[in-house]
Amino acid sequence: MAERELSLEGRARSIVEACATQTSASPVEVFEALASLDVVRMHGPEHHVLDGACVLTAFRNAGGQIDLDAALRELMRRGLSMPGGACGYWGTDGAAMSVGAALSIIEETGPVTPGDAWGSHMDFVAGCLRRMAAIGGPRCCKRNAYVALDEAVGYVRERYGVPLARVRPVCHHAARNRQCLGARCPFSPARSLA
């Protein structure tokens, strides 16, 4: 099926199905494998499923106790409800929200959950947003995914004791991004050589 003919739900389903083939404990490595699928555009709300799915998959691969199939189905339901363009129109970002949703699935939290988990996930998302805001615009779904995934590694290690593997993201998507920041991007290949 041609890229433009595939619905957002179809893209998300393909991403979730591909998670079963991933074995890395690094959310960045899982992301690179899944982001190379032809159903993943440079920018698009499929990242609202993709980014959290990478954390859930790496979490399971690193020994985290989770029913991955059920978790991915729930993440897909939540991710598909996030609007595209949230980074510009809502003052938040889909990558941070997607990973925040994945964390709430891991801890089985919701709007009325007592204790610190409720605020801890918000603090995580706020930290992602601070890093994204410091970089500046315009949008880049890949750059913001790298920020959220990198933040998730430390958070998951500290909060859950699950040893996600830290891999420094280096972007290989710039040629597809007409709004790329180039060397101003912290994940630019030019910066990784410095």
Secondary structure, 3 states (H helix, E strand, C coil): CCHHHCCHHHHHHHHHHHHHHCCCCCHHHHHHHHHCCCCCCCCCCCHHHHHHHHHHHHHHHCCCCCCHHHHHHHHHHHHHCCCCCHHHHCCCCHHHHHHHHHHHHHHCCCCCCCCCHHHHHHHHHHHHHHHHHHHCCCCCHHHHHHHHHHHHHHHHHHHHCCCCCCCCCCCCCHHHCCCCCHHHCCCCHHHHCC
